[in-house]
Amino acid sequence: MKRNPKAKITKNDLKRAFIKTIPVLTGYLVLGIGYGIIMQVKGFGILWALGLSLFLFAGSMQFVAIGLLTGGASLLTTALTTLAVNARHLFYGISMVDKYKKARRKPFLIFALTDETYALVSNSVDTDKMEEGERDNYFFLVSFFDWIYWSAGTAIGCLAGSVLHFNTAGIDFALTALFVSIFVEQWIETRDHTAAVTGVLASVLMLLIFGADNFLIPAMILIAVALTVMRKKKGITNEGGGESE
């Protein structure tokens, strides 16, 4: 019997989402703690830090926001900086339109679509095997768990920073390590590595052309175009194969 699309969340749903988000848990706790400590050191209390994590939830942008807050940046500067730092999410959102089209908790899913969450919910190897109700719950729980992990790390960091002193140099490397672990896991689980190779080659090419400070947006555009073209060609090939049968 097919599961109701509006089925309640079960223990299996919770277990599946939690297991998949364990790599994010470790990374987000470390990064969230680091962010909380820095906010505390800069003179912002737990309400400021936790409020940004709960309602902004932008990862790298939250670290950038510390400098904007302490530097007295204008509203226009803040808006443009936020757009530049998070421009990649435009591409994430476009690629998730079909997956989220019938989702019950769409506003929250859009709000919580971070890099790591996107890596998990966009993995067709996992989601294509699920029934509609299971898939809807999976999208929500992965997004919800990741949001809680980051917020919990922030709170811990603020509390720790108020009583202890840490050297925060290099703590943001945990984000890079988290990306690598998710990439490796998906590489192992997926037979078709075309998308992964395309992403790596496009990023390296744009890095060489534009440099480390300006390569991200051109790389995302190139990846989006390349994958779109390949998808169309694949669709044409499949249609042709169907006709020949």
N, C-alpha and C positions, 0 to 999 in steps of 0.2 A: 504494500500500500504506500502510495506517495505521501510524503510528509506535508502537512499543512504549511503553506508559505508563511503563515503568521504563528507558527508553533512557538511555544514558550521555550526559554533557554533551559537546556538539560545539563546534567552533570557531564555528559560526554562532550557537549559543546564547550563547557568551561575547561575541561581537561585538554581538549584539542587546541583551543586558542592559547591556553597557558603554556603548553609545551612548545608551541611554535614561537611564542614571544619570549622564551627564556634568554636567547641571545640579546634581545632588546632590553630585557630586564637588567642584565649585568651592565650593559653599556649606559643605559639611561640613569641607573642609580649612581654610577660613577660621575657621569657628566652633570646630573642634577645636583649631586653633592658639591661638585666643584663650582657650579653656578651659584648655589646657595651660599657657599663660603665667600665667593667674590662679592656678592651682593651685601653680605654682612660686613665685610671689610670696607666696602665703599660707603658704609653708613646707612644702608637701606635695611629695614627690619624684615621680619618674616612675613608680615602682611604684604609688603611690596613684592618681595620675591615670589611668594606663593601665589599672589594674585596674578602676576605675569605668567606664571607657569600654568595656572588653571584657565585663564581667559585669553592669553596670547598664544601660548603653547607653540612656539616657533623655533625652538632649539637654538641654532646658530644665531638667529636674529635676536634672541634674548641676551646673548653675550654682547652682541653689537649694541643693543639697547642700553647696556650699562654705561658705555662711553657716551651715548647720546644724552642720557639722563644727567650724567655728571658734567657734561660739557655744555649744557644749556642749549642744545640744538633746537632750531625752529621747527614748527609743525611741518613745513614744506620739506625741509631736509630729512626729517624723520620719515615722512611718507615716501619720498624718493629712495631713501636708503632701504626701507622695508621692501619696496617693489623690486629693487635690484637684487637684494639678498635672496628673496623668496620667489623670484621669477620662474624658477624651475617648476614650482608647484602648478603653474598654468598648464604645463605639459602633462604633469601627473593627472590633473583633473580631467583634461581632455581624453586621456587614455582610459579613464575609469567611468566615462559617461554611460557606456552600455552596461557595465557591471553594477553600477549604482542606480540604474534607471528605476528599478522596482523596489529598491531598498526602503524599509519602513522608517529607518532612523537617518535619513539622508542628510539633514542639516548637521547632525553631530559627525557623521562620517566625513563630510566635507571639511568641517572644522579640524578634525583630528588627523587629516591626511599628511603625515610627516614622511620623510624619506624612508625610514625604517618600516613604518606601517604600510607604505605603498609597496615596498619590496615583498611584504608578506601577503597582502590582499590581492595583488596583481598576479600572483603565481598560479597560473592555470592548472599546473600539475596537481595542486591541492584542491582548488575550488571547483574544477570541472567534475570531480568525482562526487560532489555533494549534491543533495537535493536542495530545492529552492529555500526551504525554511532553514536548513542547516547552514547554507551559504550566507543567508542574511544574518543569522546569529554569529557566524564566524567573522564576518566583516565588522560587526558591531563590537564583539568581544576583543578582537585584536586591537582595534582602535581604542577601546576603553581601557584595556590593560596598559597599553603603551602610555596613555595619558596619565594614568595613576602612577606608573613607575617614575615618570619624569617629575611629577608633582611631589611624590614621596621623597625622591632624592633631593629635591629643592628644600623641603622642610628639614630633612636630616642635616643638610649642609648648613643651613641657617643656624640651627641649634648648635651644631658642632663648632661653627665659626665664632659663636658668641662666647665659647669657653676655652677653645683651643686655637692655636695658630698653625697654619699650614703653608707650605710652599706650593703654590698652585701652578708652577711652571710645568708645561707639558701635559697638563691634565686633559686638554682638549684632544689629545691624540687618541683617547678612548673612542671618539666618534669615528675616526678613520679605521680603527681596529674593528668596530662594530660593522661598518660597511663591508669590510673584507670578509668577515665571518659569514654574513648573510649571502654575499656573492658566491663564496665557496660552496655553501650549503645548496644553493639553487643550481650551481654548476653540476654538482654531484647528482642531484635529483632529476635533472633535465637532460634529455638526450640531444635536443636541438639547441646548440650553443650560438646560433646565428645572432640573436639579439645581444647577448653578452659580448661577443667579439666585436660587433658593430659599435657598441657603446664604448668599449675600451679604445678601439682604433680612432673613433671620432674624437674622443676626449684627448688622446695623445696628440692628434693632428692639430686640434684647436689650441692646445697648450703650447705647441711649438710656434704657432702663428701669432697668437694674441698674448701669450705670457700667462703666468700664474694668476694674476689679478683680474684678467678679463676673459678667460677662456670659457667660463661655465655656460653663459647664455648662448654663445655661438655653438658650443658643443651640443647643448640640448636641442637647438634648432636643427643641427645637422643630423642628430640621432633620430629626431621625430620625422624628418623628411625621408631619411634612408629606410627606416622601418615601415613608413607608409608606402613607399614605392615597392619594397619587397613584399609587403602584405598584398598589394594589388596584383603584383605579378604572380604570387602564390595562388591568389583567388582565381586569376585567369587560367592558370595551369590546372587547378582542380576542376574548374568548369569544363575545360577542354577534355580532361580525363573522363569526366562524367558523361560527356557527349559521346566519346569514343566507345564507352561501354554500352 
